[in-house]
Amino acid sequence: MSARRRRGARSAGSTRAKEALWAPTFADLAALLLGLFALLVALHEPDLERFAALRAEHDGGSGASAPRDERAGQESRARLRERLAAWSRAHGARVAALRDENAATSGVWIELGSPALCFAPGSAEPSEALRVALAELPTLIGAELGRAEIGGHLSADESAHETPGAEAELAVARAEVGLALLRAGGLAARSESRASYAAAFPPADADPLTPEGRSAARRLTLRLEEEAP
């Protein structure tokens, strides 16, 4: 064999030897990556209840019930929304979630603006339909509230007869009637108040200058906030 061929054979053998040295390292790296992938799959859906229990054991038992309490609160609010929806359909009221940032954790805004629930012109005497609707509401809500505000509203022509700059007496009288009916039905709230809105907030879907709009404006609104945690 010539010298050139011998050098070529030695070079090829050396290359194969170097490649063989990398094989175990590559195999080890592949095994590590496979193990890491298996660990990530195992941790993809952690057992939150088990984690809470372990944390409670570490903290002396203070946090094991928090996830269950939170879920129970969410389920209770969902059931309340369903009951209020059924109540509003039965009585022609409107129920909406509170939107302003100063509201409690959760609550509702109720507008009693259907013709059967509104007041007669110049009167604070509630209709029979309004009496029934307000009598049912406290039992429907059940749990104690943090705050309940009852607002009395006037139509534009009623507001024109009120003293400018003063609290509208007719709106106050309507709000007090509404609050009394709720209390008689068992309303439980830490803070109860009545408000006089006069004609400042007419119904959004009615023209306040039409007979229908004026009738819809002679109404009550309720702001009910849950007890703060």
Backbone hydrogen bonds in HBPLUS format (Angstrom, degrees):
<---DONOR---> <-ACCEPTOR-->    atom                        ^
c    i                          cat <-CA-CA->   ^        H-A-AA   ^      H-
h    n   atom  resd res      DA  || num        DHA   H-A  angle D-A-AA Bond
n    s   type  num  typ     dist DA aas  dist angle  dist       angle   num
A0006-ARG N   A0002-SER O   3.08 MM   4  6.38 159.3  2.13 150.5 156.5     1
A0007-ARG N   A0003-ALA O   2.95 MM   4  6.22 156.3  2.00 149.7 155.7     2
A0008-GLY N   A0004-ARG O   3.00 MM   4  6.26 154.4  2.06 146.8 154.0     3
A0009-ALA N   A0005-ARG O   2.90 MM   4  6.17 155.6  1.96 151.5 157.8     4
A0010-ARG N   A0006-ARG O   2.99 MM   4  6.22 162.9  2.02 149.1 153.5     5
A0011-SER N   A0007-ARG O   2.98 MM   4  6.19 154.0  2.05 144.6 151.8     6
A0012-ALA N   A0008-GLY O   3.02 MM   4  6.24 160.9  2.06 148.6 153.1     7
A0013-GLY N   A0009-ALA O   2.98 MM   4  6.19 159.8  2.02 150.5 156.1     8
A0014-SER N   A0010-ARG O   2.92 MM   4  6.13 155.4  1.98 145.8 152.7     9
A0015-THR N   A0011-SER O   3.02 MM   4  6.27 155.5  2.08 148.0 154.1    10
A0016-ARG N   A0012-ALA O   3.07 MM   4  6.33 161.6  2.10 149.7 153.9    11
A0017-ALA N   A0013-GLY O   2.99 MM   4  6.20 151.1  2.07 145.8 154.0    12
A0018-LYS N   A0014-SER O   3.01 MM   4  6.30 155.9  2.07 148.5 154.2    13
A0019-GLU N   A0015-THR O   3.00 MM   4  6.29 158.6  2.05 150.6 156.4    14
A0020-ALA N   A0016-ARG O   2.95 MM   4  6.15 152.1  2.03 143.8 151.4    15
A0021-LEU N   A0017-ALA O   3.14 MM   4  6.44 136.9  2.34 141.3 151.8    16
A0021-LEU N   A0018-LYS O   3.18 MM   3  5.22 130.8  2.44  95.7 108.3    17
A0022-TRP N   A0019-GLU O   3.20 MM   3  5.51 139.1  2.38 104.4 114.6    18
A0026-PHE N   A0022-TRP O   2.99 MM   4  6.19 162.3  2.02 160.6 165.8    19
A0027-ALA N   A0023-ALA O   3.00 MM   4  6.21 158.7  2.05 153.7 159.5    20
A0028-ASP N   A0024-PRO O   2.92 MM   4  6.17 158.0  1.97 150.4 156.1    21
A0029-LEU N   A0025-THR O   2.99 MM   4  6.23 158.1  2.04 148.9 154.6    22
A0030-ALA N   A0026-PHE O   2.94 MM   4  6.19 159.1  1.99 149.5 155.0    23
A0031-ALA N   A0027-ALA O   3.00 MM   4  6.24 154.1  2.07 146.5 153.3    24
A0032-LEU N   A0028-ASP O   2.98 MM   4  6.28 153.9  2.05 147.7 154.7    25
A0033-LEU N   A0029-LEU O   3.00 MM   4  6.26 161.3  2.03 152.9 157.3    26
A0034-LEU N   A0030-ALA O   2.98 MM   4  6.16 156.1  2.04 145.7 152.5    27
A0035-GLY N   A0031-ALA O   2.93 MM   4  6.17 155.8  1.99 146.3 152.8    28
A0036-LEU N   A0032-LEU O   2.91 MM   4  6.17 154.9  1.97 148.7 155.6    29
A0037-PHE N   A0033-LEU O   2.95 MM   4  6.17 157.3  2.01 148.1 153.9    30
A0038-ALA N   A0034-LEU O   3.02 MM   4  6.29 157.0  2.07 146.8 152.8    31
A0039-LEU N   A0035-GLY O   3.00 MM   4  6.27 149.8  2.09 144.3 152.5    32
A0040-LEU N   A0036-LEU O   2.98 MM   4  6.28 155.7  2.04 150.3 156.3    33
A0041-VAL N   A0037-PHE O   3.05 MM   4  6.32 156.8  2.10 149.5 155.4    34
A0042-ALA N   A0038-ALA O   3.05 MM   4  6.27 153.6  2.12 142.7 149.9    35
A0043-LEU N   A0039-LEU O   3.06 MM   4  6.31 140.9  2.22 143.1 153.3    36
A0044-HIS N   A0041-VAL O   3.25 MM   3  5.11 162.1  2.28 101.4 106.4    37
A0051-PHE N   A0047-ASP O   2.95 MM   4  6.23 155.4  2.01 149.2 157.0    38
A0052-ALA N   A0048-LEU O   2.83 MM   4  6.07 156.4  1.88 148.7 154.8    39
A0053-ALA N   A0049-GLU O   2.91 MM   4  6.18 154.7  1.98 147.0 153.8    40
A0054-LEU N   A0050-ARG O   2.95 MM   4  6.20 160.6  1.99 150.5 155.2    41
A0055-ARG N   A0051-PHE O   2.89 MM   4  6.13 156.6  1.95 148.1 155.0    42
A0056-ALA N   A0052-ALA O   2.84 MM   4  6.05 151.9  1.92 145.3 153.3    43
A0057-GLU N   A0053-ALA O   2.96 MM   4  6.26 153.8  2.03 147.3 154.0    44
A0058-HIS N   A0054-LEU O   3.02 MM   4  6.30 151.2  2.10 143.2 151.2    45
A0059-ASP N   A0055-ARG O   2.80 MM   4  6.06 148.6  1.90 147.4 156.7    46
A0060-GLY N   A0056-ALA O   2.86 MM   4  5.76 104.9  2.43 139.6 155.0    47
A0061-GLY N   A0056-ALA O   2.33 MM   5  4.16 161.8  1.36 145.3 140.5    48
A0069-ASP N   A0065-SER O   2.86 MM   4  6.03 162.0  1.89 162.4 168.4    49
A0070-GLU N   A0066-ALA O   2.94 MM   4  6.10 159.1  1.99 155.6 161.0    50
A0071-ARG N   A0067-PRO O   3.03 MM   4  6.24 161.2  2.06 147.5 152.4    51
A0072-ALA N   A0068-ARG O   2.87 MM   4  6.05 157.9  1.92 148.8 155.6    52
A0073-GLY N   A0069-ASP O   2.93 MM   4  6.16 154.1  2.00 146.3 152.8    53
A0074-GLN N   A0070-GLU O   3.04 MM   4  6.32 156.7  2.09 148.6 154.6    54
A0075-GLU N   A0071-ARG O   2.93 MM   4  6.17 160.2  1.97 152.8 158.0    55
A0076-SER N   A0072-ALA O   2.91 MM   4  6.10 153.8  1.98 146.0 153.4    56
A0077-ARG N   A0073-GLY O   2.99 MM   4  6.22 158.2  2.04 147.8 153.0    57
A0078-ALA N   A0074-GLN O   3.00 MM   4  6.20 151.0  2.08 143.8 152.0    58
A0079-ARG N   A0075-GLU O   3.00 MM   4  6.26 156.1  2.06 147.4 153.1    59
A0080-LEU N   A0076-SER O   2.97 MM   4  6.22 152.7  2.04 144.6 152.6    60
A0081-ARG N   A0077-ARG O   2.94 MM   4  6.18 156.7  1.99 146.8 152.5    61
A0082-GLU N   A0078-ALA O   3.10 MM   4  6.38 152.4  2.18 143.3 150.5    62
A0083-ARG N   A0079-ARG O   2.98 MM   4  6.30 157.9  2.03 149.3 154.9    63
A0084-LEU N   A0080-LEU O   2.86 MM   4  6.08 162.6  1.89 155.1 160.1    64
A0085-ALA N   A0081-ARG O   2.91 MM   4  6.02 150.0  2.00 142.7 150.9    65
A0086-ALA N   A0082-GLU O   3.07 MM   4  6.34 158.4  2.12 147.2 152.1    66
A0087-TRP N   A0083-ARG O   2.89 MM   4  6.14 158.4  1.94 148.3 154.9    67
A0088-SER N   A0084-LEU O   2.82 MM   4  5.97 160.3  1.86 149.1 154.1    68
A0089-ARG N   A0085-ALA O   3.06 MM   4  6.27 154.1  2.13 144.9 151.4    69
A0090-ALA N   A0086-ALA O   3.06 MM   4  6.26 153.0  2.14 144.9 152.2    70
A0091-HIS N   A0087-TRP O   3.08 MM   4  6.29 145.1  2.21 148.0 156.7    71
A0092-GLY N   A0088-SER O   2.81 MM   4  5.48 123.3  2.13 142.5 152.5    72
A0093-ALA N   A0088-SER O   3.07 MM   5  4.56 136.4  2.27 125.4 132.6    73
A0094-ARG N   A0111-GLU O   3.01 MM  17  5.08 153.9  2.08 140.0 147.9    74
A0111-GLU N   A0094-ARG O   2.85 MM  17  5.08 156.1  1.91 143.4 151.5    75
A0096-ALA N   A0109-TRP O   2.86 MM  13  5.15 153.3  1.93 146.4 155.3    76
A0109-TRP N   A0096-ALA O   2.67 MM  13  5.15 158.4  1.72 157.7 163.5    77
A0098-LEU N   A0107-GLY O   3.36 MM   9  5.65 158.8  2.41 120.0 119.9    78
A0103-ALA N   A0100-ASP O   3.23 MM   3  5.78 167.8  2.24 117.1 119.9    79
A0226-GLU N   A0106-SER O   3.02 MM 120  5.87 174.6  2.02 155.6 157.1    80
A0108-VAL N   A0224-LEU O   2.84 MM 116  5.40 153.4  1.91 152.8 160.7    81
A0224-LEU N   A0108-VAL O   2.99 MM 116  5.40 167.9  2.00 160.7 163.9    82
A0110-ILE N   A0222-LEU O   2.79 MM 112  4.95 168.2  1.81 149.4 153.6    83
A0222-LEU N   A0110-ILE O   2.76 MM 112  4.95 162.5  1.79 147.8 153.5    84
A0112-LEU N   A0220-LEU O   3.01 MM 108  5.48 163.8  2.04 162.7 166.1    85
A0117-LEU N   A0114-SER O   2.95 MM   3  5.43 143.1  2.09 115.2 125.9    86
A0119-PHE N   A0218-ARG O   2.87 MM  99  5.41 160.2  1.91 147.1 153.8    87
A0123-SER N   A0120-ALA O   3.11 MM   3  5.39 158.6  2.15 138.5 134.8    88
A0131-ARG N   A0127-SER O   3.04 MM   4  6.37 157.5  2.10 150.0 156.1    89
A0132-VAL N   A0128-GLU O   3.03 MM   4  6.28 161.4  2.07 150.9 154.9    90
A0133-ALA N   A0129-ALA O   3.01 MM   4  6.19 165.0  2.03 147.8 152.1    91
A0134-LEU N   A0130-LEU O   2.99 MM   4  6.10 170.1  2.00 154.5 156.7    92
A0135-ALA N   A0131-ARG O   2.95 MM   4  6.01 144.0  2.08 142.0 152.3    93
A0136-GLU N   A0132-VAL O   3.16 MM   4  6.35 143.9  2.29 146.7 154.4    94
A0140-LEU N   A0136-GLU O   3.17 MM   4  6.31 150.9  2.26 149.9 158.7    95
A0140-LEU N   A0137-LEU O   3.05 MM   3  4.98 116.4  2.47  96.3 112.6    96
A0141-ILE N   A0137-LEU O   2.99 MM   4  6.27 153.8  2.06 158.7 165.0    97
A0142-GLY N   A0138-PRO O   2.99 MM   4  6.17 168.3  2.00 153.4 156.8    98
A0143-ALA N   A0141-ILE O   2.89 MM   2  5.99 121.5  2.24 117.2 100.6    99
A0145-LEU N   A0188-ALA O   2.85 MM  43  6.16 173.4  1.85 153.7 154.0   100
A0190-ARG N   A0145-LEU O   3.10 MM  45  6.47 155.2  2.16 143.6 146.2   101
A0146-GLY N   A0225-GLU O   2.89 MM  79  5.60 150.4  1.98 141.4 149.2   102
A0147-ARG N   A0225-GLU O   3.36 MM  78  5.15 161.7  2.39 132.8 132.7   103
A0225-GLU N   A0147-ARG O   2.91 MM  78  5.15 172.4  1.92 155.0 156.9   104
A0148-ALA N   A0191-SER O   2.80 MM  43  6.22 152.9  1.87 163.9 173.0   105
A0193-SER N   A0148-ALA O   2.98 MM  45  6.44 148.3  2.08 159.2 166.1   106
A0149-GLU N   A0223-ARG O   2.87 MM  74  5.01 159.0  1.92 143.3 150.3   107
A0223-ARG N   A0149-GLU O   2.84 MM  74  5.01 157.7  1.89 150.7 156.3   108
A0150-ILE N   A0193-SER O   2.97 MM  43  6.39 158.9  2.01 146.0 150.8   109
A0195-ALA N   A0150-ILE O   2.82 MM  45  6.13 151.5  1.90 147.5 150.3   110
A0151-GLY N   A0221-THR O   2.76 MM  70  5.01 174.1  1.76 155.6 157.7   111
A0221-THR N   A0151-GLY O   2.99 MM  70  5.01 149.3  2.09 136.6 144.2   112
A0152-GLY N   A0195-ALA O   2.85 MM  43  6.22 163.3  1.88 164.4 165.1   113
A0197-TYR N   A0152-GLY O   2.96 MM  45  5.95 163.9  1.99 163.5 168.8   114
A0153-HIS N   A0219-ARG O   3.04 MM  66  5.39 146.4  2.16 173.0 167.9   115
A0154-LEU N   A0198-ALA O   2.64 MM  44  4.64 166.6  1.66 119.8 119.4   116
A0159-SER N   A0155-SER O   2.96 MM   4  6.20 160.3  2.00 155.2 161.1   117
A0160-ALA N   A0156-ALA O   3.16 MM   4  6.34 137.2  2.35 139.3 149.5   118
A0161-HIS N   A0158-GLU O   3.08 MM   3  5.62 152.3  2.16 111.6 119.4   119
A0162-GLU N   A0159-SER O   3.09 MM   3  5.28 161.5  2.13 108.1 114.0   120
A0166-ALA N   A0163-THR O   3.17 MM   3  5.63 163.7  2.20 132.9 135.9   121
A0172-VAL N   A0168-ALA O   2.99 MM   4  6.26 154.7  2.06 151.1 158.8   122
A0173-ALA N   A0169-GLU O   2.89 MM   4  6.11 158.2  1.94 148.2 154.2   123
A0174-ARG N   A0170-LEU O   3.00 MM   4  6.25 155.7  2.06 146.3 152.2   124
A0175-ALA N   A0171-ALA O   3.01 MM   4  6.24 158.4  2.06 145.5 151.4   125
A0176-GLU N   A0172-VAL O   2.87 MM   4  6.13 157.1  1.92 153.7 160.0   126
A0177-VAL N   A0173-ALA O   3.03 MM   4  6.23 152.5  2.11 144.9 151.9   127
A0178-GLY N   A0174-ARG O   3.02 MM   4  6.30 160.5  2.06 149.2 154.1   128
A0179-LEU N   A0175-ALA O   2.93 MM   4  6.18 158.9  1.97 150.2 155.8   129
A0180-ALA N   A0176-GLU O   2.94 MM   4  6.08 155.4  2.00 144.7 151.3   130
A0181-LEU N   A0177-VAL O   3.03 MM   4  6.28 156.1  2.09 149.5 155.4   131
A0182-LEU N   A0178-GLY O   3.07 MM   4  6.32 154.7  2.13 147.2 154.0   132
A0183-ARG N   A0179-LEU O   2.94 MM   4  6.17 157.9  1.99 148.9 155.0   133
A0184-ALA N   A0180-ALA O   2.94 MM   4  6.11 154.1  2.00 145.2 152.5   134
A0185-GLY N   A0181-LEU O   3.09 MM   4  6.29 135.4  2.30 135.3 146.6   135
A0185-GLY N   A0182-LEU O   3.12 MM   3  5.03 127.1  2.41  91.5 105.5   136
A0187-LEU N   A0182-LEU O   2.96 MM   5  5.40 150.9  2.05 139.7 141.9   137
A0186-GLY N   A0183-ARG O   3.03 MM   3  5.13 159.0  2.07 103.8 110.4   138
A0200-ALA N   A0197-TYR O   2.93 MM   3  5.73 162.1  1.96 151.1 153.2   139
A0206-ALA N   A0203-PRO O   3.44 MM   3  5.62 166.6  2.46 113.4 112.5   140
A0210-THR N   A0207-ASP O   3.11 MM   3  5.70 167.8  2.13 122.1 125.8   141
A0214-ARG N   A0210-THR O   2.89 MM   4  6.17 159.7  1.94 159.3 164.5   142
A0215-SER N   A0211-PRO O   3.01 MM   4  6.16 155.4  2.07 143.3 150.1   143
A0216-ALA N   A0212-GLU O   2.97 MM   4  6.21 160.1  2.01 148.3 153.4   144
A0217-ALA N   A0213-GLY O   3.06 MM   4  6.19 135.3  2.27 138.7 150.1   145
A0218-ARG N   A0215-SER O   3.27 MM   3  5.61 148.4  2.38 106.3 114.3   146
A0219-ARG N   A0217-ALA O   2.92 MM   2  5.51 127.6  2.20 110.0  94.2   147
